[in-house]
Amino acid sequence: MDLKKYLSTHFGFSAFRPGQEEAILSILNGNDTLAILPTGAGKSLIYQFPASMEKEKITLVISPLIALMKDQAESLQAKGIASAFCNSTQDEVEQMKIIASAVRGELRVFLVSPERAMSTNFMKVFTQMNIAYLVVDEAHCVSQWGHDFRPEYRQIHLLRERHPKGNFPIVALTATATTKVRTDIQAALGMTNPKVVISTFYRENLKFKVEYPSTERDKADRLLELLEPWKDSRNVPGRAIVYCATRKKTDEAYDLLKDFGFSVGKYHAGRTDGIRERTQNAYTAGKVPILVATNAFGMGMDQPDVRLVIHYQVPASLEAYYQEAGRAGRDTLPAECILFYKNADVATQAFMISKESNFKGGDTLLKFIKDYANKVICRQVQLCEYFGEKIETCGICDVCVQSDQSQEREDFLKNEEIKARKKQEKRIYDFDDAEDDCIFDFLNQYPATFGKNLVAKTLAGKKTKDIMRYRLERNPFHGKLSHISEEAIVARIEDFTEKKRILISGTKYPKIYLPQSTPIKRASGKLGLDGKTIIPKPKKAPTENSQILKELMNYRDRKSRQLKWKKFMVFQNPVLKRIAERKPRSLAELEATKGVGPAKVERFGNEILEILSRWP
C-alpha cells in the first residue's frame, strides 16, 4: 500500500513528519510502539492513520486531555472516521449509550479518560470490544519519574491482560521522556519488545534565553517590557503565554498586566471548568493575545502561532519546561522562550514538590533546572542532551550569541558561588557527644512533632514566627546549641537521618523522631513553664496505619468542604480505617472494601489510590 498517497487522500498532507511513518509502519505490523515526538510533531496522526484503515475493529485512546476530547472526536468525524469520547463532562446515560456503540463496533476511534477507562464497570465492557489498538496518549503520565504522573495510568496494562483477545498492540505517545521514563513507560504498560521511535528534540526556530531578575519588581518591569508589543495586539501577529508555578502568582501577573492595559486572560485549576473553557476559547480565537497560566494549561494545545513563552517562575523539571516552552513556534516560524530564574522561585518549587509524594526525585529534577540556568552551555544543547540527543550549538540562544544579558548572568553566577560557599561553611562543625545528646534528648521529648528545620532553629536559639507560635522560646532546649549555626545542626540531623539514627514520619509535612534502638538520655525537669504554654506533650511515634488514616481523613475533610457535604457523606471513619488497614492498590481492590462501592470509586477512587501510593 502507498502510505503517502493514503496520507494525501485521507488526511490532506503531502508528506510525513519525522518519525511518523516509522511509527505507523510499526503499528500496522502489529508491534507495541513507543513514539517520542516533540510538541507539534504530529503525534495524533500516528494512531489516527492506522485507525482509519480499520473496517470493524476499534482503536481505544486513553487521554488525560478531557477539555480537548470533544475537539479531537469532531476532527476525526470531519475526516470520515467514526469517533466518540467518554468522560466526566457527560452524564451517565450519555456515557452508557456511547460505550454501547463502541461494543457494537460502530466506532473506529473511542477516546476515554484514564479515570473512566480504569473503572470496574468499564473494564467489564471493554472485554466485549473488538480492539485493534490500545493507545496511551501523554504516556509520560505513566511514569513516577515523569513530570505529570497520574497514578491511574499504572493500571492500564490490566486492559490488555484481561481482554480475551489481548493480542492487540499498545501504542504509547509522548512529547518528552528521558531514558529512565521510557524504560518505566514500557514496563508499566507491559509492552512487549516495543519499537521505540524518537524524533529530534532540536527546535531550530526557537530562541531560548534565561534572565536573572534580582527582585519581584524587576521581574514585573521586565514582563511589561517584553509584552509591550502585544499591548496593541494589531501590531504583533500571534500570541504569548506567561507560565507561573502557583495560582497566586498567576493572579498577580494577570492583575499587573490588566492594570497596565493589556488584553489578557488567566487559566489555572482554581477557576471553574466553564471559565477555563471560555478563557481557552478566547485565546484560541485570538480575542485575547496573552494568557497567564499555570501548567494546568497547555497539554494537547495546538496553537501554531505562539511567538513568545515566558516562564515567570521556574517550572518543576526540565521536561516540564521543554514541553511548555515548546508550545512556541509550532508553525516553524521564529519564536522566543524566556525563563526568569530567581532563587526564591526555586525554593517555591522545592516546597511544592515536597508536598507531592508521587513526584519522585524532586530534588534531582530541580537540579537539572538549576544547571540549565547556571551553566554557560548552549541552551538547546542542554535540553537535547537531557533527552539523550547530542546536537551542535544552536547559534541563536543567549549563551551562543552572548547577548546583553551575559554580564547579568555572570554577576548572578558569581553571587551564587559566594552564597554557596558561605552556606557550606556554615554547615561545617565538629559535634561532640554532649551536643549530639542534646539533639537526641529533644527528639526523645517530642517524637514526630517537628521537622528538622524547626528542631534546629529551637536548639540554635532562633525566635522565628514558628518558634513563637509553639512557644518554643520558653522551652528549656531553646538556645542549648546557640554556639552552633542553624545550618550545621540541620546538616547533623541529615547525617543522622542518612545513618537511620533519626527517622522521618510523614511525607507532606515530614517530622523526625528516634528509633527505639537509639540509646538516649532522658532530659530532666518539667518542660511547661506556665499555664499558657502550648508545647505539645511527648507522644509515641505514629504507626504507618495511623499516618495513612490521618491523610485519608484530611482528604475526606477537604472533599466535604469542596462539595459542601457532611463528612460522613464522603466517607465514614470506619470505612477509612478499613482502607488504611487493607491499603488497596487498584480501583477494583478499593471497590471491594466494605462501605466503598462503585459510586465512591468513580468519584474519589484515583485520589485515594494516589494517597495510598505514598506507602510501600
C-alpha positions in Angstrom: 0.0 0.0 0.0 1.2 3.5 -0.8 1.1 5.2 2.6 2.0 8.6 1.3 -0.9 8.5 -1.2 -3.3 7.4 1.5 -1.9 10.2 3.7 -2.7 12.8 1.0 -6.1 11.3 0.1 -7.4 10.9 3.7 -5.6 13.5 5.7 -4.6 16.1 3.2 -0.8 16.1 4.0 1.8 15.8 1.2 4.5 14.2 3.4 5.0 12.6 6.8 6.8 14.5 9.5 10.0 12.9 11.0 9.1 9.8 13.0 5.5 9.5 11.9 5.9 7.0 9.0 8.3 4.8 11.0 5.9 4.6 14.0 2.8 4.0 11.7 4.6 1.1 9.9 5.5 -0.5 13.3 1.8 -0.3 14.4 0.5 -1.7 11.1 2.9 -4.6 11.6 1.3 -5.4 14.9 4.2 -4.2 17.2 3.9 -2.4 20.5 5.2 1.0 19.7 6.5 3.9 21.9 6.7 7.1 19.9 8.5 10.1 21.4 8.0 13.2 19.2 8.4 16.8 20.3 5.5 19.1 20.8 3.9 20.0 17.5 5.4 17.0 15.6 2.0 15.4 14.9 1.7 12.5 17.4 -2.1 12.2 16.9 -1.6 11.1 13.2 0.3 8.1 14.5 -2.8 6.4 15.8 -5.4 8.1 13.6 -3.8 6.8 10.4 -3.9 3.0 11.3 -7.4 3.5 13.0 -8.8 5.0 9.8 -7.8 1.8 7.9 -9.8 -0.5 10.2 -13.3 -1.6 9.0 -14.6 -3.4 12.1 -12.1 -3.0 15.0 -11.9 -0.1 17.3 -8.9 2.0 18.5 -9.2 2.9 22.2 -7.4 6.1 23.1 -6.7 6.8 26.7 -6.1 10.5 27.2 -6.0 12.9 30.1 -7.0 15.8 27.8 -10.6 15.9 28.8 -11.0 19.5 27.7 -9.9 18.6 24.1 -11.6 15.2 23.6 -14.6 16.8 22.0 -12.5 18.7 19.5 -10.4 15.6 18.7 -13.5 13.5 18.2 -15.1 16.1 15.9 -11.9 16.5 14.0 -11.8 12.8 13.3 -15.5 12.8 12.3 -14.7 15.6 9.8 -12.2 13.2 8.2 -14.9 10.5 7.9 -13.6 8.5 10.9 -16.4 7.4 13.2 -15.4 8.6 16.6 -16.7 9.5 20.1 -15.4 10.3 23.6 -16.4 9.4 27.1 -15.5 11.4 30.2 -16.9 13.1 33.3 -18.3 16.0 31.3 -21.2 13.7 30.2 -24.0 12.3 32.3 -24.2 8.6 33.0 -26.9 7.8 30.4 -24.9 9.5 27.6 -21.8 7.7 28.5 -23.5 4.3 28.6 -25.0 5.0 25.1 -21.6 5.8 23.7 -20.0 2.7 25.3 -22.7 0.6 23.9 -22.0 1.9 20.4 -18.3 1.0 20.9 -19.2 -2.5 22.0 -21.4 -2.9 18.8 -18.4 -1.9 16.7 -19.9 1.3 15.4 -16.8 3.4 16.2 -13.3 3.4 14.8 -11.8 5.7 17.5 -13.0 5.9 21.1 -11.4 8.4 23.4 -11.7 7.9 27.1 -10.2 9.5 30.3 -7.9 7.3 32.3 -10.3 7.5 35.3 -13.2 6.1 33.2 -11.0 3.5 31.5 -9.9 2.0 34.8 -13.3 2.0 36.5 -14.6 -1.5 37.3 -17.7 -1.2 35.1 -15.7 0.0 32.0 -13.2 -2.8 32.4 -16.0 -5.3 32.2 -17.5 -4.0 29.0 -14.0 -3.4 27.5 -13.6 -7.2 27.2 -16.6 -7.2 24.8 -15.0 -4.7 22.4 -13.2 -5.7 19.2 -9.9 -3.9 19.8 -7.4 -3.0 17.0 -5.1 -0.8 19.1 -4.8 0.4 22.6 -3.3 3.9 22.5 -2.0 5.7 25.6 -1.7 9.4 24.9 0.6 11.7 27.0 2.3 8.4 28.1 4.8 10.2 30.3 1.9 10.3 32.8 2.6 6.6 33.3 6.0 7.2 34.9 6.5 8.2 38.5 9.7 9.8 37.2 7.9 11.9 34.7 6.7 15.5 35.3 3.0 14.8 35.2 2.5 11.5 36.9 -1.1 10.1 37.1 -1.5 7.0 39.4 -4.3 5.5 37.4 -2.0 5.2 34.4 -0.1 2.5 36.2 -3.1 0.2 35.9 -3.6 0.5 32.1 -1.7 -2.7 31.5 -4.7 -4.6 33.0 -6.8 -3.8 30.0 -4.8 -5.9 27.6 -4.1 -8.6 30.2 -7.8 -9.2 31.0 -9.1 -8.9 27.4 -9.9 -12.4 26.0 -8.2 -11.3 22.7 -5.4 -9.4 24.2 -3.0 -9.7 21.3 -3.6 -6.1 20.1 -0.6 -3.7 20.1 -0.2 -1.0 22.7 0.8 2.4 21.3 2.3 4.9 23.7 2.7 8.6 22.6 4.5 11.4 24.4 6.5 14.6 23.6 9.0 14.3 26.5 10.7 11.2 28.0 14.2 10.7 29.4 15.8 7.2 29.1 14.6 6.5 32.7 11.0 7.5 31.9 11.0 5.5 28.6 12.0 2.4 30.5 9.4 3.0 33.1 6.6 3.5 30.5 7.4 0.2 28.7 7.5 -1.7 32.0 4.3 -0.2 33.5 2.3 -0.7 30.3 3.5 -4.3 29.9 4.8 -3.5 26.4 6.5 -6.5 24.6 9.7 -5.7 22.7 8.3 -2.3 21.6 9.5 -0.4 18.7 10.8 2.9 20.1 10.6 5.8 17.7 12.4 9.0 18.8 12.4 12.2 16.7 14.9 15.1 17.3 14.3 17.4 20.2 16.1 20.2 18.5 13.8 23.2 17.6 15.8 25.3 15.2 13.2 28.2 15.2 13.2 28.7 18.9 15.4 31.2 20.7 16.0 30.2 24.3 17.1 32.6 26.9 17.4 32.9 30.7 17.2 36.2 32.6 18.1 36.8 36.2 15.8 39.4 37.8 17.0 40.2 41.4 13.7 41.3 42.8 10.0 40.8 42.2 9.8 44.4 41.0 12.5 43.7 38.4 10.5 40.7 37.2 7.3 42.7 36.9 9.1 45.5 35.0 10.7 43.1 32.6 7.4 41.2 31.9 5.8 44.5 31.0 8.7 45.4 28.7 8.7 42.0 26.9 4.9 42.1 26.3 4.8 45.8 25.3 4.4 44.8 21.6 1.2 42.9 22.5 -0.4 46.0 24.2 -1.9 46.9 20.8 -2.4 43.3 19.5 -2.8 44.6 16.0 1.0 45.3 15.9 2.0 41.7 16.6 0.8 38.7 14.8 0.5 35.7 17.1 0.1 35.1 20.8 2.1 35.0 24.1 1.9 32.7 27.1 3.2 33.6 30.6 3.6 30.5 32.8 3.6 30.7 36.6 4.2 28.0 39.2 1.4 28.9 41.5 -2.2 30.2 41.3 -1.4 33.1 43.5 1.4 34.3 41.2 -0.8 33.7 38.2 -3.4 36.0 39.7 -0.7 38.6 40.5 0.8 38.6 37.0 -2.7 38.8 35.4 -3.7 41.7 37.6 -0.4 43.5 36.8 -1.0 43.2 33.0 -4.6 44.1 33.3 -3.8 47.2 35.3 -1.4 48.3 32.6 -4.0 48.0 29.8 -3.1 44.6 28.3 -5.8 42.3 26.8 -5.1 39.2 28.9 -6.7 36.0 30.2 -5.8 33.7 33.1 -6.0 30.0 33.4 -5.5 27.8 36.4 -7.1 24.9 38.2 -8.7 27.2 40.8 -11.2 28.5 38.2 -14.4 26.7 37.2 -14.4 24.4 34.2 -16.7 26.8 32.4 -14.5 29.9 32.9 -11.4 27.9 31.9 -13.1 26.7 28.7 -14.2 30.3 27.8 -10.7 31.6 28.5 -9.1 28.9 26.3 -11.6 29.6 23.5 -11.0 33.3 23.7 -7.2 32.7 23.5 -7.5 30.2 20.6 -9.8 32.6 18.7 -7.3 35.4 19.1 -9.7 37.7 21.1 -7.1 37.6 24.0 -3.5 37.5 22.7 -1.8 36.9 26.1 -2.6 34.1 28.5 -1.2 33.9 32.1 -1.4 30.3 33.3 -0.1 27.5 35.5 0.9 24.2 34.0 -2.9 23.3 34.0 -2.9 24.9 30.6 -1.3 23.5 27.5 -1.2 19.7 27.4 -2.6 18.9 23.9 -2.8 22.6 23.0 -2.4 23.0 19.2 -2.0 26.8 18.7 0.6 27.2 15.9 1.4 31.0 16.2 2.6 31.4 19.8 5.5 33.8 19.4 6.6 34.2 23.0 6.6 31.9 26.0 7.7 33.4 29.3 8.3 31.4 32.4 7.6 33.9 35.1 8.7 31.3 37.7 10.8 28.2 37.2 9.0 25.0 36.4 9.4 21.8 38.4 11.6 20.0 35.9 13.4 20.3 32.6 10.8 18.0 31.0 8.0 20.4 32.0 10.0 23.4 30.8 10.7 21.8 27.4 7.1 20.9 26.9 5.7 24.2 28.0 8.3 26.3 26.1 7.8 24.1 23.1 4.3 25.4 22.6 6.0 28.4 20.9 6.7 28.4 17.2 4.7 25.3 16.2 4.3 26.9 12.8 8.1 26.7 12.4 8.4 30.5 12.4 10.8 32.2 14.8 9.7 32.4 18.4 11.3 33.2 21.8 11.3 31.2 25.1 12.4 33.1 28.1 12.9 31.8 31.6 13.1 34.1 34.6 15.4 32.4 37.1 15.3 33.5 40.7 16.3 31.5 43.8 13.1 32.3 45.7 11.1 30.7 42.8 13.4 27.6 43.0 12.6 27.4 46.7 8.8 27.7 45.9 9.1 24.7 43.5 11.1 22.7 46.0 8.3 23.3 48.6 5.6 22.3 46.2 7.4 19.2 45.1 8.0 18.2 48.7 4.2 18.1 49.2 3.7 15.9 46.1 4.9 12.5 47.4 4.1 10.8 44.0 6.7 13.1 42.4 9.8 11.0 42.6 13.3 12.5 42.7 12.1 16.1 43.0 15.5 17.4 44.2 17.2 15.7 41.2 14.7 17.2 38.7 15.1 20.7 40.1 18.9 20.2 39.9 18.6 20.0 36.1 16.6 23.3 36.0 19.4 24.9 38.1 22.1 23.5 35.8 20.2 24.7 32.7 20.1 28.3 34.1 23.6 28.3 35.6 25.8 26.5 33.1 27.3 28.6 30.3 26.4 26.0 27.7 24.1 26.3 24.6 20.5 26.1 25.9 19.4 23.7 23.2 22.5 21.5 23.7 21.5 21.1 27.3 17.8 20.4 26.5 18.6 17.8 23.9 21.3 16.2 26.0 18.8 15.8 28.8 16.7 13.6 26.5 19.7 11.7 25.3 20.3 13.5 22.0 23.6 15.2 21.0 23.5 18.3 18.7 25.7 21.1 17.6 25.2 24.5 19.3 22.0 26.3 18.1 23.7 29.6 17.4 20.7 31.7 18.5 20.2 31.2 22.2 21.5 33.8 24.7 24.6 31.7 25.5 25.5 31.2 21.9 25.2 34.9 20.9 26.5 36.3 24.3 23.6 38.8 24.4 23.4 41.8 26.6 22.2 39.6 29.4 25.6 37.8 29.6 27.0 40.3 32.2 23.9 39.9 34.2 24.3 36.1 34.1 28.0 36.4 35.1 27.1 38.6 38.1 24.4 36.2 39.1 26.6 33.1 38.9 29.4 34.9 40.9 27.0 35.8 43.6 25.6 32.2 43.6 29.1 30.9 44.1 29.8 33.2 47.0 26.5 32.3 48.7 27.0 28.6 48.2 30.5 28.8 49.7 29.2 30.7 52.7 26.3 28.3 53.2 28.6 25.3 53.0 30.9 26.9 55.6 28.0 27.3 58.0 27.2 23.6 57.7 30.6 22.5 58.9 31.0 21.9 62.6 32.6 19.1 64.7 29.9 17.9 67.1 30.9 16.3 70.4 28.9 13.7 72.3 27.2 16.2 74.6 26.0 18.2 71.6 24.7 15.1 69.8 22.9 14.1 73.0 21.2 17.4 73.1 19.6 16.7 69.7 18.6 13.2 70.9 17.1 14.5 74.2 15.0 17.0 72.3 13.6 14.3 70.0 13.1 11.9 72.9 10.7 14.5 74.4 9.0 15.4 71.1 8.9 12.3 68.7 7.5 13.1 65.3 6.3 16.5 66.4 8.6 18.9 64.5 10.6 18.9 61.2 14.3 19.1 61.1 14.4 22.9 60.5 12.2 23.8 63.4 14.3 21.5 65.7 17.5 23.2 64.5 16.0 26.7 65.0 15.0 25.8 68.5 18.3 24.4 69.5 20.1 27.3 67.9 18.0 29.8 69.9 16.2 31.5 67.0 13.0 33.4 67.5 11.1 33.0 64.2 7.3 33.0 63.8 7.1 29.3 64.1 9.2 29.3 67.2 6.9 31.9 68.8 3.8 30.1 67.6 4.7 26.9 69.5 6.2 28.9 72.4 9.4 27.1 71.9 11.4 30.1 73.0 10.2 29.1 76.5 11.4 25.6 76.1 14.5 24.6 78.2 16.1 23.3 75.0 15.8 26.7 73.3 19.3 28.0 72.6 21.1 24.9 74.1 23.3 24.9 71.0 23.3 28.6 70.3 27.1 28.5 69.8 26.4 26.3 66.7 24.9 27.6 63.4 21.4 26.5 62.5 22.8 25.2 59.2 25.3 22.9 61.0 22.6 21.5 63.2 20.4 20.7 60.1 23.4 19.1 58.5 24.0 16.9 61.6 20.3 15.9 61.7 20.5 15.0 58.0 23.6 12.9 58.7 21.8 11.0 61.5 18.8 10.5 59.2 21.1 9.0 56.5 22.5 6.7 59.1 19.0 5.8 60.3 19.7 7.1 63.8 16.9 9.6 63.2 13.8 8.5 61.3 11.2 10.5 59.3 7.4 10.4 59.7 5.0 11.6 57.1 5.6 12.9 53.5 3.6 16.1 53.1 4.9 17.6 56.4 7.8 15.3 57.4 8.6 15.1 61.2 11.6 13.5 62.8 11.9 11.0 65.7 14.2 8.5 67.2 14.0 4.8 66.5 13.5 2.6 69.6 17.0 1.2 69.3 18.8 4.6 69.6 20.5 5.0 73.0 19.2 8.3 74.5 19.4 10.1 77.8 16.3 11.4 79.4 16.1 15.2 79.9 15.3 16.1 83.5 12.9 18.7 84.7 9.5 19.9 83.6 9.1 21.4 80.2 6.0 23.5 80.8 6.7 27.0 82.2 3.2 28.3 82.7 -0.4 27.5 82.2 -0.5 29.2 78.8 2.2 27.0 77.3 1.1 25.2 74.2 4.1 23.0 73.8 2.8 19.5 72.8 3.2 16.7 75.3 5.5 13.8 74.5 3.8 11.2 72.4 4.5 7.8 70.9 5.9 7.6 67.3 3.0 7.1 64.9 2.3 3.8 63.2 2.1 3.5 59.5 -1.6 2.8 59.6 -2.3 5.9 61.8 -0.4 8.1 59.3 -2.4 6.7 56.4 -5.6 7.2 58.3 -4.7 10.7 59.1 -4.0 11.6 55.5 -7.3 9.9 54.4 -9.3 11.8 57.0 -7.6 15.1 55.9 -8.6 14.2 52.3 -12.1 13.4 53.3 -12.4 16.7 55.2 -11.1 18.7 52.2 -13.6 17.0 49.9 -16.5 17.6 52.2 -15.7 21.3 52.2 -15.4 21.4 48.5 -18.6 19.5 47.8 -20.4 21.1 50.8 -21.3 17.7 52.1 -21.4 16.3 55.6 -18.1 14.4 56.3 -19.9 11.0 56.6 -21.4 11.5 53.1 -17.9 11.4 51.6 -16.5 8.6 53.8 -17.4 7.4 57.3 -14.5 6.9 59.7 -14.8 3.0 59.9 -14.5 2.9 56.1 -11.4 5.0 56.1 -9.9 2.7 58.8 -10.6 -0.3 56.6 -8.9 1.4 53.7 -5.9 2.3 55.8 -5.6 -1.3 57.0 -6.1 -3.0 53.7 -4.1 -0.5 51.6 -5.8 -1.4 48.2 -3.6 -1.0 45.2 -6.2 -0.9 42.4 -9.6 0.5 41.9 -11.1 -3.0 41.9 -9.5 -3.7 45.3 -10.7 -0.4 46.6 -14.3 -1.1 45.4 -14.2 -4.4 47.2 -13.6 -2.7 50.5 -16.8 -2.7 52.6 -18.5 0.6 52.6 -16.9 2.0 49.4 -18.8 0.8 46.3 -18.7 1.8 42.6 -20.1 5.4 43.0 -17.4 6.3 45.6 -14.7 4.7 43.4 -15.8 6.6 40.4 -15.7 10.0 42.2 -12.8 9.5 44.7 -11.0 6.3 43.8 -7.9 7.6 41.9 -7.2 10.3 44.5 -7.5 7.7 47.3 -5.0 5.4 45.4 -2.7 8.3 45.0 -2.6 8.8 48.8 -2.0 5.1 49.4 0.8 5.0 46.8 2.9 7.0 49.2 3.4 3.9 51.3 5.1 0.8 50.0 
